[in-house]
Amino acid sequence: MNITYISLDGHVELQKYRYLYFVIMLTGYILILSCNSTIVYLIVIHKNLHEPMYMFIAALLINSILFSTVIYPKLLTDFLSEKQIVSYQFCLIQALLFYSLSCSEYLLLAAMAFDRYVSICKPLQYHSIMTKRTVSIFLILSWFVPPCHTVVPVIGRANTKLCNFSLKAIFCNNSANSLFCVASKALMTYGLVVVFNLALFPMLFILFTYTAIIIVASRSCREVRRKAAQTCLPHLLVLINYSCLFSYDMIIVRLESNISKTVGFVMTVQMMMCNPLFNPIIYGLKIKEIYKHLRQLLYKVGVK
C-alpha cells in the first residue's frame, strides 16, 4: 500500500526548544481537558443544571475537548520526534475533523442564541418550544451536519496529484491547499459555500438574535435586562473570540507568503489554546448557577 508523507515545516527552532514546547503544550492540553471536563461534570451531576442552556454549554465544552484531541496528541509526538511528518491520508482526516468541529462550534452557538431568544423574548412559550426533543435535534444537527459538508472536499482531494510535500503548518488545516499541483475551482467554490452555510450564516443568525434580545430587554424591566446581560454576554464573548481565531485560519493561506514563520507559529498556538481554555473560564465564572457549583466543588477539594 503506497503511503505519501507530508512534512510539517511550521515549527520554529524545534531542535532548540522542543522540550519547552512539549511542556507548554502538554500543560495546556491537560488544562483544557480538566477545565472543560469539570464544567461538564457539574452540569451532568446537578439536576438544576439539566436545562437546555446548560446542555448546550456542556456540548460546547465537549466540542472543545474533541477539537483539542484532534490536534494535541499528534503535535506532542512531533515535538519529541526527529522528523515532523504525517501521512497524506491522516492529514486529510485531521483536516476533516478540525473543520467539522470548528463549524460545530458555530452551530452550537447558534442553538444557544435561539434558546436565549425564546427564553427572554417568548418566556411563556419557552417550555413548549425548547423541549428535550428540540434540544436533541439541535445537538444532532450541530455534530452531524458539518462532517457531511466537509467530507466532500476530503473525498475530492483523496487522489489529487501533489506537487508539494512540505506543509507550512504544525498540523493539517487550510494550508493543505498549497500541496496540490492544480487548485480545483469546483472544490474552492464548494469550500466557500461550506464556510457561508456553517460559519457566516450561523454568525449572522446569532447577531440578529441577540439584536432582537437587546431590543426586547431595553423595553422591559430591570430583571429582564439583568437576565439578558447575565446569560447572553458570555455567549457573545465566546462568539467574538472564536470568530477572530477562525478568521485567522481562513486567511492564513492567502497571507502565507507575507507572514513570517514565527508569527504564523505563535498565532496558530494561540488559536489552539485560547478558545478551548476561554470557554470553560467564561462559563464557569460568568454563569451564576455554574459558578455556584464550581465554588462548592473547589471548597470541598480544598477541605480534603
Disulfide bonds with the S-S distance in Angstrom:
Cys91-Cys172 1.96
Cys163-Cys181 1.74
